[in-house]
Amino acid sequence: MITTANESETESAGESLGRTLRGGDVVLLYGDLGAGKTAFVRGLARGVGASPDEVSSPTFTIVQEYAGASATLYHVDLYRLEPPEVDDLGLEDLVAGGGIVAIEWAERWRGRPGGNGVVEVAIHDAGEDRRRLDIRMPPGLMTPPTC
């Protein structure tokens, strides 16, 4: 568990994790609206060598792609979709494509993967600008990030 004091620290935690990820890894993000999921993904982008300035919530486009030095980061936001609509997106193909896939509102994907290569990040409001990040790393990946 990591507690961050502000958005910048949440991004730093994402950056730290991003440096450990490789193509084929999946980051499943959970948290309420405004919890800091997109800020965490901005950090992931920096960690894989993509521009964090390009990262925004992909709520209306559903999937955004950021070319990084170590891998392409695919940023998916399932907020506006119901589980049957998510099933029709073909996320399995995206995950199998060799990039790093970060999925906000992952609980809406009934077929979400588990096991090796899947990191689960739950972000909780801890009052004021603080966030509590519960990060579950699969066996074989580095230790959880710090900020």
N, C-alpha and C positions, 0 to 999 in steps of 0.2 A: 504494500500500500504506500502511495506517495500522496502527500498533501502539498498542493501548490497555493501560493499566496495571491497570484494574479494570472492574467491571460498569458503573459510572457513566460512565466514558469511552466504553464500547461503546454505551451508550444515547445519549450526546452525539453520537457519529458518526451514529447512526440519525436523531437529531433534525435534524442538519445536512442529511442527505439528504432527509428528509421535507419540509423547507422548499422543496426544489427540485421536488418531484413535483406532478403534476397528474392529474386524472381520466383514466383510461385507461392510466396507467403501471403497470408490473408490476415487482415486485422478487422475484427468484428467489434464495432463500437456501440455501446449502450449508454443511455442517459437521457434525462428529460430535455425538453426544448430549452435551449440556452445554456446547457450544462458545460459546453466547451468542446464538443466533439470536432467542430470544424477548426478550432484553434489547435487542437491536438494534431489534426491532419496537416495543417500548415507546417507544424514541426516535423511531421513525417516527411513532407516534401523536402524540407531543408536537409533532413538526414539522408535522403537518397540522392541529393544533388539537384533537385528541381527547384524552381523559383517559388518560394512561399507566397510571393506577391500575387501569383496567379490563382491561388487557392481561394475559393469562395464556396458557400454552400450550394451544392448542385441540385437543390430542391426541384427546380423546374426543368433542368436538362437531364436529371437523374444520374448520368455518368459523365464525369470530366476526366480528362487524361493529361498527365503532366510528365514530360520527358525528363528523366533524371540521369545522372552520370552512371549510377549503378544499376538502374532498372526504371521502367516506366511505372508510374503510380497511377492507378485507376481509383477515383474517388466516387463512391456511389452513395446516394441519399435515398432511402426508401420511405421517408416520412409521409409523402402524399399517396402512397400506394397501399392497397389492401393485399393480404397474403396471396390471393389468387392472381392478382396482377404481377406480383413479384415472381411468382412461379413461371410466368410467361416471358420474363426478361432474358432468360438464358444466362444467368449469372454463373452457372456451372462452366460454361464455355469461357467466360471472362476469367474465371479463377484458373482454368486449365491453360490459359494462354501464355503463361510465363512472366507476367508482370506482377507487381505487388498490388493487391486489391484491398482498399480500406472501405468498409461499409458502415455508414451511419444508419441507425435504427435497424440493426441486424436482426432483432427479434421478429421482424416482419417477414424474414426469409425462413420459411419452414424447412427448406432443404440445405440450410447452412452447414458447411463442413465442420468437422471437429478433428482433433488429432494433430499430428505433426504439421508444422507450417502454419498453424492457426493460433493467433494471439487474440485474447479477449480482453477488452478494455471497458470497464464500467466507470463512468464519471458521475460523481455525486456532488451536489451543492453542499458545501460545508459552512455556509454563511458568509456574508459580504462577498468578496471576490475570490474566496478560497474554494478549492475543489479537492475532493478525495478521489484519487485514481486507483482503482483496483485492477491490477494487470496480471492476467494468467498467461504465462509463457508455456509453450509446449516443450517437451523434452528435446534437447538438441539445439535449441536457440540459446542465446546468451541470457544472462541474468536480467531481471526486469530493470528498466531504465531508472535513472534518477534525474532530478531537474537541477 
